[in-house]
């Protein structure tokens, strides 16, 4: 319906343009002008399906007008101008300018060679502008639409990137919280389980000592609850009521950690080398959790009553080594399903460090990690933990 209305409007403009030439629109030429105008305007209605063909037909009709003796004007050539504009909007720049230049050459050449009047008439020179202007305007419109589409695409891509980044951060935070919960629960449950076994063993022979072990179980579970409260407290919303939390664990709490393992019969020796340096909060917590998890694995898997922890400070990093002398046939912590070992590696990598774990040639197992003193600082590649 819109195409028919546009064709009818162009037909009226084309006839009006022919009427402006009083000398041309009379007698037989009047019928010819009506037929050519009708053909040209009817072709415009099919521009959406055959843009190049319609453009060629309308330009040819414009040339026919000139050959019949009509003086060219914008109204007479309106179907050709509309076709050139729509072609420039719908196609690429090369096609648009090829069609515009070809049409300009055909119409201008016909006006100069076959048009009535002198070659010096301004109207003949103006034909060149009328033929080129629609293509230029159409190309500008197409470029503008392309620019707006590109801006919208970039905005959508940026929004998508922000959403993906948000999802990635949420996933990382979930992994971090899961790792914290694993460290806390695995450590304290392992201790409580070992202490409970000792209490059962001592219940009949030494009830007083069994009572002491049960009190230690109470302390262990209370500590687990406090650490769980601190970890889960990170999930609070900003408007939730504040609750007192335990201090974030770190190397300063290492003596208390070692004592908790000694309660279940694991003798732990701690050796420090080098001048101690302050650690960033993230590295301090990572160091504590790695030692905690390594000693928990000794308690659960090693079948050994002793372990050693070495803390070596250099100018740029902290090297932690946890060893035991357990039986390799009993302990298999480096299997792919060992989430504790995976968690330790993830923790070390998260602060810019690295971790190695494996069986010792002389028996037992070794976990060695090197951490930067501050999160994200590069570690010294020349010193490799053994």
LINDA-V689235 format. One record per helix or strand of 2 or more residues. SS is the DSSP state (~ for helix, > for strand). FROM is the first residue (numbers start at 1). LEN is the number of residues. Records with the same first field share a line. If there is no record, write none. Layout:
SS=FROM-LEN ; FROM-LEN
This chain:
~=2-18 ; 28-17 ; 51-17 ; 78-13 ; 93-22 ; 122-82 ; 207-29 ; 251-12 ; 281-22 ; 339-12
>=267-7 ; 306-8 ; 317-8 ; 354-6 ; 365-8
